[in-house]
Amino acid sequence: MSEHISISDLAKRLSSNAAAVQAALTELGVEVAGGKASVDDDVIELLRDALSSQDGSTLMLERGRTPHEIGQAMGVADNDVLKHLMLKMKLRTTLTNKLPDDQAEALADGFGFQIQWVEAKVEKKAAPTEKGAPKRPPVVTILGHVDHGKTSLLDYIRRANVAAKEAGGITQHIGAYQVELPEGVITFLDTPGHAAFTAMRARGAQVTDIAILVVAADDGIMPQTIEAISHVKNAGVPIIVAVNKIDKPDANPDRVLQQLMQYELIAEAYGGEIITCNVSAMTGEGVPHLLEMILLQADVMELSADPKGDVKGVVIEAKMERGRGPVATILVEQGTLRVGDIVVAGNTMGKIKAMTDYRGERMKEAGPSMPVEILGLDDVPGAGDKVEQMADEREARDLVTQRVQDQRARELTKPKKKFSLQDLKSLSAQEDVKDLNIIVKADVQGSVEAVRGLLDKLEHPEVRVRVLHAGVGSITESDILLASASDGLVVGFNAKPETKAKSEAERQKVEIRTYSIIYELIEDIEKALKGMLEPKFEEDYHGTVEIRAVFKLTKAGKVAGSHVTDGRIFRNDKVRVKRGEEIVFEGELHSLRNVKQDVREMFAGQDCGIKFQGWEDFAEGDVVEAYDLVKVND
């Protein structure tokens, strides 16, 4: 019989420590959530064997452990751990701060232990029950070009299958709803386009099972259609094409199917695997057939979830409403969410006070693939945030506090870009063949094809160049989101980033490179593949200093008595010394002093003493320009 037990209680039962037990559970593939795990007699027996086979001086730990956790694993008191960190290792930290691998290994080594790192298992869905997990409804997102009828199609489906059951015929909009058919149930996400679809993926939420690509039969494939295809293919989600507006006189569905072939989407009518349906959102023609195809595709995918497992879900959208507070639409992925449950959603937590479905009706519980609106969170979570059920409010509060601290630590350490061309050298050193994902934007279609063609010809034994999306126009926020979700970079040829795209790239740490000469673009990629790409820098002017006196000191050598005439000068600045129009020295400062004290910076109007690194041939009247070199993307 299986029991849900905390790791600390399990460690006491096995006469071990929590860190070693958690590592052993991870090694065995048992999921640990909220400090608890579901174990039966067989798992406990396997745990005993795993713990008994461990070398007494070897600690099996997951990465990112704290001094407290390492001390627990070694059986060493917290005070002794802190003393060793401060006195022996000269580290000023706390018992709850996560240690880098090298510091953790050094701490263990100081007490005669070695650490064997155990990789944390990727979060996975609960294992099926003995009879197999029950089927769950498919989650469907509709994407396509603007004005091709996405909203009209959604509205028709909602009116025909949902609105009749709602009080007064008024639709309760919560960003998602369900369609109930005799053959089964379908959950539709009413998200605003592929940008939102990919933004959720960038936050780790892969909620869509099937994507419906809407293409107008009169217009055919348009720029946003191409973007949507790139986003969905990158997500690895099955596509069903809905050829809309077939009621129009100039409709040409066959032309759409032929255009799709250019993007490796071969319709069943042409011997491929892509399901296509001719529909009209105005008359409703073909819509029942589309819904039937969705359920057929879902049957093939064998979608299932355990309603009795741990509750897991995703925030679809969230907002602050006057009189109600934070309101979040949740899609339940696994387990059963109930009123009164304590949940954590991203960096927010709370007890569910009320829950309503897509009809606006009050609910007490919601199972897998069901969208619900909940009240009770202490703040507004973000779209794509994971939702987890906690045992109590204290456990929830501790988890949120830890997440907030981790987020602040990441922001303070200013993480590097998700991926840049200069990372390719380390990427190619790895054993497996890796992908370099690129989004290409150019000013005209001819340039797009030229750049894509040249990139496709690049070859490297360890790195494969993949063009995820290529299109005409400026670099948009959608391009950045796609690059972020796929750990890629954006390349522009005669195409500049929009203002929103720039700020999003800075936030997501996505690299943008722009070029006006096509072969410079290709050369940079080739150099990067060979690990030879040098970073680009530009000067950031800080200030100007005038040397007004030269002092010869016995021990210190020559010092330039100077006056800051413009801006400021920093102790670690690079400098250029001019005598008239001639540059007599370029290098770095050795020291910057005010009176007899070392200082970090001096401002315009202040006097200071300067020494240069390895150079003393300065003279009264020389002008010093202070600057720094700043790395740029292009």
JOVENQUI-V700560 format. One record per pair of residues at least 24 apart in sequence whose ideal C-beta (glycine too) atoms are under 10 Angstrom apart, sorted by the first residue. I is the first residue (numbers start at 0). GAP is how many residues later the second one is. If there is no record, write none. Layout:
# JOVENQUI-V700560
i/gap
I/GAP
I/GAP
This chain:
# JOVENQUI-V700560
i/gap
0/39
0/40
1/35
1/36
1/37
1/38
1/39
1/40
1/41
2/33
2/34
2/35
2/36
2/37
2/38
2/40
2/41
3/29
3/30
3/32
3/33
3/34
3/35
3/306
3/387
4/31
4/32
4/33
4/34
4/39
5/28
5/29
5/30
5/31
5/385
5/389
6/25
6/27
6/28
6/29
6/30
7/27
7/28
7/64
8/27
9/26
9/27
9/29
9/33
9/34
9/37
10/36
10/40
10/61
12/26
12/31
12/34
12/35
13/30
13/33
13/34
13/36
13/37
13/38
14/33
14/36
15/31
15/32
15/34
15/35
15/36
15/38
15/57
16/34
16/42
16/52
16/54
16/55
16/56
16/57
16/58
17/51
17/54
17/55
18/40
18/41
18/42
18/43
18/46
18/47
18/49
18/50
18/51
18/52
18/53
18/54
18/55
19/27
19/30
19/31
19/34
19/38
19/39
19/40
19/41
19/52
19/53
19/54
20/26
20/29
20/30
20/39
20/52
21/38
21/39
21/40
21/43
21/47
21/51
21/96
21/98
22/27
22/28
22/31
22/36
22/37
22/38
22/39
22/42
22/50
22/92
22/93
22/94
22/95
22/97
23/24
23/25
23/26
23/27
23/29
23/30
23/36
23/94
24/25
24/93
24/96
25/34
25/35
25/36
25/92
25/93
25/94
25/95
26/33
26/35
26/89
26/91
26/92
26/94
27/93
28/92
28/95
28/98
29/91
29/97
30/90
30/92
30/93
30/94
30/95
30/96
30/278
30/279
31/30
31/88
31/89
31/91
32/90
32/93
32/276
32/277
32/278
32/279
32/355
32/356
32/357
33/276
33/308
33/310
33/354
33/355
33/356
33/357
33/358
33/361
33/362
33/364
33/365
34/355
34/356
34/360
34/363
34/364
35/274
35/354
35/355
35/359
37/88
37/89
37/271
37/272
53/62
54/58
54/59
54/61
55/56
55/57
56/51
56/54
56/55
56/56
56/57
57/50
57/55
57/56
57/57
57/58
58/45
58/46
58/49
58/52
58/54
58/55
58/56
58/57
58/58
58/59
59/55
59/56
59/57
59/58
60/40
60/43
60/44
60/47
60/54
60/55
60/56
60/57
61/55
61/56
61/57
61/58
61/59
62/35
62/36
62/37
62/38
62/41
62/52
62/54
62/55
62/56
62/57
63/34
63/35
63/36
63/37
63/40
63/56
63/342
64/33
64/34
64/36
64/39
64/42
64/43
64/50
64/52
65/27
65/28
65/29
65/30
65/31
65/32
65/33
65/38
66/24
66/26
66/27
66/28
66/29
66/30
66/31
66/32
66/36
66/37
66/40
67/26
67/27
67/28
67/29
68/26
68/27
68/29
68/30
68/35
69/25
69/29
69/33
69/34
69/35
69/37
69/38
69/41
69/43
69/45
70/24
70/36
70/37
70/40
72/35
72/40
72/42
73/33
73/34
73/36
73/37
73/38
73/39
73/41
74/36
74/38
75/31
75/32
75/34
75/35
75/37
79/30
79/31
80/26
80/29
80/30
83/26
83/27
84/25
95/305
95/306
95/309
96/308
96/312
97/304
97/307
97/308
97/311
122/81
122/189
122/263
122/265
124/179
124/180
124/181
124/184
124/185
124/187
124/208
124/209
124/243
125/179
125/180
125/181
125/182
125/183
125/184
125/186
125/207
125/208
125/209
126/179
126/182
127/176
127/177
127/178
127/181
128/175
128/177
128/178
128/179
128/180
131/170
131/172
131/174
132/169
132/170
132/171
132/172
132/173
132/174
132/175
132/176
132/201
132/235
133/170
133/171
133/172
133/173
133/174
133/233
133/234
134/49
134/50
134/163
134/164
134/167
134/168
134/169
134/170
134/233
134/234
135/49
135/51
135/73
135/162
135/167
135/168
135/169
135/170
135/171
135/196
135/197
135/198
135/231
135/232
135/233
135/234
136/41
136/42
136/43
136/47
136/48
136/49
136/50
136/51
136/72
136/157
136/158
136/161
136/166
136/168
136/230
136/231
136/232
136/233
137/46
137/47
137/48
137/49
137/50
137/70
137/71
137/72
137/100
137/156
137/157
137/159
137/160
137/161
137/163
137/165
137/231
138/37
138/39
138/47
138/48
138/49
138/50
138/67
138/68
138/69
138/70
138/71
138/98
138/159
138/164
138/175
138/177
138/192
138/194
138/229
138/230
138/232
139/36
139/39
139/46
139/47
139/48
139/49
139/68
139/69
139/70
139/71
139/72
139/97
139/100
139/151
139/154
139/157
139/158
140/35
140/46
140/47
140/48
140/49
140/50
140/52
140/53
140/55
140/56
140/59
140/66
140/67
140/68
140/69
140/70
140/71
140/72
140/87
140/91
140/94
140/96
141/46
141/47
141/48
141/49
141/51
141/55
141/68
141/69
141/70
141/71
141/72
141/86
141/98
141/100
142/48
142/50
142/51
142/52
142/53
142/54
142/65
142/68
142/69
142/70
142/71
142/81
142/82
142/84
142/85
142/86
142/88
142/89
142/94
142/96
143/49
143/50
143/67
143/68
143/69
143/70
143/71
143/72
143/77
143/78
143/80
143/81
143/83
143/84
143/85
143/97
143/98
143/100
144/48
144/68
144/69
144/70
144/71
144/74
144/75
144/76
144/77
144/78
144/79
144/80
144/81
144/82
144/83
145/47
145/76
145/77
145/78
145/79
146/69
146/72
146/75
146/77
146/98
147/65
147/66
147/67
147/68
147/69
147/70
147/71
147/72
147/73
147/74
147/76
147/77
147/80
147/94
147/95
147/96
147/97
147/133
148/65
148/66
148/67
148/68
148/93
148/95
148/96
148/130
148/131
148/132
148/133
149/40
149/42
149/43
149/62
149/63
149/64
149/78
149/92
149/94
149/131
150/39
150/41
150/63
150/130
151/62
151/92
151/93
151/128
151/129
151/130
152/35
152/59
152/61
152/89
152/91
152/126
152/127
152/128
152/129
152/131
152/134
152/137
153/34
153/35
153/36
153/58
153/60
153/127
154/35
154/126
155/123
155/124
155/125
155/126
155/127
155/128
155/131
156/29
156/31
156/124
156/127
156/130
156/131
156/133
156/134
157/30
157/32
157/200
158/125
159/124
159/127
159/128
159/131
160/25
160/27
160/126
160/127
160/130
161/26
161/196
161/197
162/196
164/193
164/194
164/196
165/192
165/193
165/194
165/195
166/192
166/193
166/194
169/189
169/190
170/187
170/188
170/189
171/184
171/185
171/186
171/187
171/188
171/189
171/201
172/144
172/156
172/185
172/187
172/200
173/142
173/143
173/153
173/154
173/155
173/156
173/182
173/183
173/184
173/185
173/186
173/197
173/198
173/199
174/140
174/141
174/142
174/143
174/144
174/153
174/154
174/156
174/183
174/196
174/198
174/208
175/31
175/140
175/141
175/153
175/154
175/155
175/181
175/182
175/193
175/194
175/195
175/196
175/197
176/180
176/181
176/182
176/194
177/179
177/180
177/181
177/191
177/192
177/193
178/112
178/115
178/116
178/179
180/107
180/110
180/111
180/113
180/114
182/108
182/109
182/111
182/112
182/113
182/116
183/107
183/108
183/110
183/111
183/112
183/114
183/115
184/110
184/113
184/184
184/185
185/24
185/105
185/108
185/109
185/112
185/183
186/144
186/145
186/171
186/181
186/182
186/183
186/184
187/24
187/106
187/170
187/183
188/127
188/128
188/140
188/142
188/182
189/126
189/127
189/139
189/168
189/181
190/125
190/126
190/192
191/125
192/31
192/34
192/35
192/38
192/285
193/30
193/31
193/33
193/34
193/35
193/36
193/37
193/38
193/41
193/284
193/287
193/288
194/29
194/32
194/33
194/36
194/281
194/282
194/283
194/284
194/285
194/286
194/287
194/309
195/120
195/121
195/187
195/188
195/282
195/285
196/31
196/34
196/35
196/38
196/40
196/281
196/284
196/285
196/288
197/29
197/30
197/32
197/33
197/34
197/36
197/37
197/280
197/281
197/282
197/283
197/284
197/285
197/286
197/287
197/288
198/183
198/184
198/185
198/278
198/279
198/281
198/282
198/283
198/285
198/286
198/305
198/309
199/35
199/114
199/115
199/116
199/117
199/182
199/183
199/184
199/185
199/281
199/285
200/30
200/33
200/34
200/36
200/183
200/280
200/281
200/283
200/284
200/285
201/182
201/216
201/278
201/279
201/280
201/281
201/282
201/283
201/284
201/285
201/306
201/308
202/111
202/112
202/143
202/179
202/180
202/181
202/182
202/183
202/281
202/282
203/110
203/180
203/181
203/182
203/281
204/108
204/109
204/110
204/111
204/126
204/128
204/177
204/178
204/179
204/180
204/181
204/182
205/29
205/30
205/31
205/108
205/127
205/178
205/279
206/106
206/107
206/108
206/109
206/124
206/126
206/162
206/177
207/24
207/27
207/29
207/30
207/123
208/28
208/29
208/85
208/88
208/89
208/92
208/94
208/160
209/27
209/28
209/29
209/30
209/65
209/83
209/84
209/85
209/87
209/88
209/91
209/93
210/24
210/26
210/27
210/28
210/29
210/30
211/27
211/28
211/29
211/30
211/63
211/65
211/67
211/78
211/81
211/82
212/26
212/27
212/28
212/29
212/30
212/47
212/52
212/61
212/63
213/27
213/28
213/29
213/30
213/31
213/65
213/67
214/26
214/27
214/28
214/29
214/30
214/38
214/41
214/42
214/44
214/45
214/61
215/27
215/28
215/29
215/30
215/32
215/35
215/40
216/26
216/27
216/28
216/29
216/30
216/31
216/33
216/34
216/35
216/36
216/37
216/38
216/39
216/61
216/62
216/63
217/26
217/27
217/28
217/30
217/31
217/32
217/33
217/34
217/35
217/37
217/38
218/25
218/26
218/29
218/31
218/32
218/33
218/36
218/37
219/32
219/33
219/35
219/36
219/38
219/39
219/40
220/34
220/35
220/37
220/38
220/39
220/41
220/42
220/44
221/37
222/248
222/249
222/250
223/247
223/254
224/31
224/34
224/35
224/38
225/33
225/36
225/37
225/243
225/244
225/245
225/246
226/212
226/242
226/244
226/246
226/249
226/251
226/252
226/255
227/241
227/250
228/31
228/33
228/34
228/35
228/36
228/240
229/33
229/209
229/237
229/238
229/239
229/240
229/241
229/248
229/249
229/252
229/256
230/237
230/238
230/247
230/250
230/251
230/254
230/255
231/33
232/30
232/31
232/32
232/235
232/236
233/203
233/205
233/232
233/234
233/235
233/248
233/249
233/251
233/252
233/254
234/247
234/250
234/251
237/35
237/36
237/37
237/56
237/59
237/60
237/62
237/63
238/26
238/34
238/35
238/36
238/37
238/58
239/34
239/35
239/36
239/37
239/50
239/53
239/54
239/56
239/57
240/24
240/26
240/33
240/34
240/35
240/36
240/37
240/49
241/33
241/34
241/35
241/36
241/37
241/39
241/44
241/45
241/47
241/48
241/51
241/52
242/24
242/33
242/34
242/35
242/36
242/37
242/43
243/33
243/34
243/35
243/36
243/37
243/38
243/42
243/43
243/46
244/33
244/34
244/35
244/36
244/37
245/31
245/32
245/33
245/34
245/35
245/36
245/37
245/39
245/40
246/31
246/32
246/33
246/34
246/35
246/36
246/37
246/38
246/39
247/32
247/34
250/27
250/29
252/24
252/25
252/26
302/65
302/66
303/30
303/64
304/27
304/28
304/29
304/30
304/62
304/63
304/64
305/28
305/29
305/30
305/61
305/62
306/25
306/27
306/28
306/29
306/58
306/59
306/60
306/61
306/63
307/26
307/27
307/28
307/59
308/24
308/25
308/26
308/27
308/59
309/24
309/25
309/78
309/79
310/24
310/25
310/26
310/27
310/30
310/32
310/55
310/57
310/76
310/77
310/78
310/79
311/25
311/56
311/74
311/75
311/76
311/77
312/24
312/30
312/32
312/53
312/55
312/57
312/58
312/59
312/61
312/72
312/73
312/74
312/75
312/76
313/31
313/57
313/69
313/70
313/71
313/72
313/73
314/30
314/31
314/33
314/59
314/62
314/65
314/66
314/67
314/68
314/69
314/70
314/71
314/72
315/55
315/56
315/57
315/67
315/68
315/69
316/54
316/56
316/63
316/64
316/65
316/66
316/67
317/27
317/28
317/30
317/55
317/56
317/59
317/61
317/62
317/63
317/64
317/65
317/67
318/61
319/59
319/60
320/54
320/59
323/29
323/30
323/49
323/51
324/25
324/28
324/50
324/51
324/52
324/53
324/54
324/55
325/24
325/48
325/49
325/50
325/51
325/52
325/53
325/54
325/55
326/27
326/29
326/46
326/47
326/48
326/49
326/50
326/53
327/24
327/44
327/45
327/46
327/47
327/48
327/49
327/51
327/52
327/53
327/54
327/55
327/57
327/59
328/27
328/29
328/42
328/43
328/44
328/45
328/54
329/25
329/36
329/40
329/41
329/42
329/43
329/44
329/47
329/51
329/55
329/57
330/35
330/37
330/38
330/39
330/40
330/41
330/56
331/33
331/34
331/35
331/36
331/37
331/38
331/39
331/40
331/55
332/35
332/36
332/37
332/53
332/54
333/33
333/34
333/35
334/31
334/32
334/33
334/53
334/54
335/29
335/30
335/31
335/32
335/34
335/53
336/26
336/27
336/28
336/29
336/30
336/31
336/33
336/35
336/37
336/50
336/52
337/25
337/26
337/27
337/28
337/51
338/24
338/25
338/26
338/27
338/35
338/36
338/37
339/24
339/25
339/36
340/24
340/33
340/35
340/46
340/48
340/49
341/34
341/46
341/47
341/48
341/49
341/50
341/51
341/52
341/53
341/54
341/55
342/31
342/33
342/34
342/38
342/44
342/45
342/46
342/47
342/53
343/33
343/37
343/41
343/42
343/43
343/44
343/45
343/46
343/51
343/52
343/53
343/54
343/55
343/56
343/59
344/29
344/32
344/33
344/34
344/35
344/36
344/37
344/40
344/41
344/42
344/43
344/51
344/55
345/31
345/33
345/34
345/35
345/36
345/37
345/38
345/39
345/40
345/41
345/42
345/54
345/57
345/61
346/31
346/32
346/34
346/35
346/38
346/52
346/53
346/54
346/56
346/57
346/59
346/60
347/29
347/30
347/31
347/32
347/33
347/34
347/37
347/39
347/48
347/52
347/55
348/27
348/28
348/29
348/30
348/32
348/39
348/41
348/44
348/46
348/47
348/48
348/49
348/50
348/51
348/52
348/54
349/24
349/25
349/26
349/27
349/28
349/29
349/31
349/43
349/46
349/50
350/24
350/25
350/26
350/27
350/39
350/41
350/42
350/45
351/24
351/25
351/37
352/24
413/95
414/94
415/93
415/95
416/70
416/72
416/88
416/89
416/91
416/92
416/93
416/94
416/95
416/216
417/65
417/66
417/67
417/68
417/69
417/70
417/71
417/90
417/91
417/92
417/93
418/64
418/65
418/67
418/68
418/69
418/70
418/90
418/91
418/92
419/69
419/89
419/90
419/91
419/93
419/108
419/113
419/115
419/211
419/213
420/68
420/70
420/90
420/92
420/103
420/104
420/106
420/107
420/108
420/112
420/114
420/212
421/89
421/105
421/106
421/109
421/110
421/111
421/112
421/113
421/209
422/64
422/66
422/88
422/105
423/36
423/38
423/39
423/101
423/103
423/104
423/105
423/106
423/107
423/108
423/109
424/38
424/103
424/104
424/105
424/106
424/107
424/108
425/105
426/35
426/36
426/101
426/102
426/104
427/32
427/33
427/34
427/35
427/100
427/101
427/102
427/103
428/33
428/102
429/32
429/33
430/31
431/30
432/27
432/28
432/29
432/30
432/31
433/26
433/28
433/29
433/30
433/53
434/28
434/29
434/30
434/31
434/33
434/51
434/52
434/53
435/24
435/27
435/28
435/29
435/30
435/31
435/51
435/52
435/53
435/89
435/92
435/93
436/27
436/28
436/29
436/30
436/31
436/32
436/45
436/46
436/48
436/49
436/50
436/51
436/52
437/27
437/28
437/29
437/30
437/31
437/32
437/45
437/48
437/50
437/51
437/52
437/53
437/75
437/87
438/28
438/29
438/30
438/31
438/32
438/36
438/37
438/39
438/40
438/41
438/42
438/43
438/44
438/47
438/49
438/50
438/51
438/52
438/53
438/71
438/73
439/27
439/28
439/29
439/30
439/31
439/35
439/39
439/50
439/51
439/52
439/53
439/55
439/81
440/28
440/29
440/30
440/31
440/32
440/33
440/34
440/35
440/38
440/49
440/50
440/51
440/52
440/53
440/54
440/55
440/56
440/60
440/71
440/73
441/28
441/29
441/30
441/31
441/49
441/50
441/51
441/52
441/53
441/73
441/76
441/79
442/29
442/30
442/31
442/49
442/50
442/51
442/52
442/53
442/73
443/28
443/29
443/49
443/50
443/51
444/25
444/26
444/27
445/26
446/25
446/46
446/47
446/48
446/71
447/24
447/25
447/45
447/47
449/43
449/68
449/72
450/40
450/41
450/42
450/64
450/67
450/70
450/71
453/64
453/65
453/67
453/68
453/71
453/72
454/36
454/66
454/67
454/70
456/65
457/64
457/67
457/68
457/71
458/70
459/65
459/66
459/68
459/69
459/70
460/68
461/67
462/62
462/65
462/66
462/67
462/68
464/60
464/61
464/64
466/24
470/24
472/25
473/24
473/25
473/27
474/26
474/27
474/30
474/37
474/39
475/24
475/25
475/28
476/24
476/25
476/26
476/27
476/28
476/31
477/26
478/25
478/26
478/31
478/33
479/24
479/25
479/26
479/27
479/28
479/30
479/32
480/24
480/27
480/29
481/28
482/25
482/27
482/28
482/29
483/24
483/25
483/26
484/25
488/24
488/36
488/39
488/144
489/24
489/143
490/24
490/30
490/33
490/34
490/143
491/24
491/29
491/142
492/24
492/25
492/27
492/28
493/24
495/138
496/136
504/128
509/123
510/122
510/123
511/121
511/122
512/119
512/120
512/121
513/119
513/120
514/119
515/118
519/114
520/113
523/110
534/94
534/96
534/97
534/98
535/94
535/95
535/96
535/97
535/98
536/91
536/92
536/93
536/94
536/95
537/89
537/90
537/91
537/92
537/93
537/94
538/35
538/37
538/86
538/88
538/89
538/90
538/91
539/33
539/34
539/87
539/88
539/89
539/90
540/25
540/26
540/84
540/85
540/86
540/87
541/24
541/25
541/26
541/27
541/28
541/31
541/32
541/33
541/59
541/83
541/84
541/85
541/86
542/24
542/25
542/26
542/27
542/30
542/58
542/59
542/60
542/61
542/81
542/82
542/83
542/84
543/24
543/25
543/34
543/60
543/79
543/80
543/81
543/82
544/24
544/28
544/30
544/32
544/47
544/57
544/59
544/61
544/62
544/63
544/65
544/77
544/78
544/79
544/80
544/81
545/74
545/75
545/76
545/77
545/78
546/30
546/32
546/63
546/71
546/72
546/73
546/74
546/75
546/76
546/77
547/59
547/72
547/73
547/74
548/58
548/60
548/71
549/66
549/68
549/69
549/70
549/72
550/58
551/64
552/56
552/58
555/34
555/35
555/37
555/53
555/55
556/33
556/54
556/59
557/53
557/54
557/57
557/58
557/59
557/60
558/31
558/32
558/34
558/49
558/50
558/51
558/52
558/53
558/57
558/59
559/48
559/49
559/50
559/51
559/52
559/56
559/58
559/59
559/60
559/62
559/64
560/46
560/47
560/48
560/49
560/59
561/30
561/40
561/44
561/45
561/46
561/47
561/48
561/56
561/60
561/61
561/62
562/39
562/41
562/42
562/43
562/44
562/45
563/37
563/38
563/39
563/40
563/41
563/42
563/43
563/44
563/60
563/62
564/39
564/40
564/58
564/59
565/37
565/38
565/39
565/59
565/60
566/36
566/37
566/58
566/59
566/60
567/33
567/34
567/35
567/36
567/38
567/58
568/30
568/32
568/33
568/34
568/35
568/37
568/39
568/41
568/55
568/56
568/57
568/58
569/29
569/30
569/31
569/32
569/56
569/57
569/58
570/27
570/28
570/29
570/30
570/31
570/39
571/28
571/29
571/56
572/28
572/51
572/52
572/53
572/54
572/55
573/39
573/51
573/52
573/53
573/54
573/55
574/35
574/37
574/38
574/40
574/49
574/50
574/51
574/52
575/47
575/48
575/49
575/50
575/51
576/33
576/35
576/38
576/40
576/41
576/42
576/45
576/46
576/47
576/48
577/44
577/45
577/46
577/47
578/38
578/39
578/40
578/42
578/43
578/44
579/41
579/42
579/43
582/42
583/31
583/33
583/34
583/35
583/38
584/27
584/28
584/29
584/30
584/31
584/32
584/33
584/37
584/39
585/29
585/39
586/25
586/26
586/27
586/28
587/24
587/25
587/26
587/27
588/24
588/35
588/37
589/24
589/25
589/26
591/34
600/25
601/24
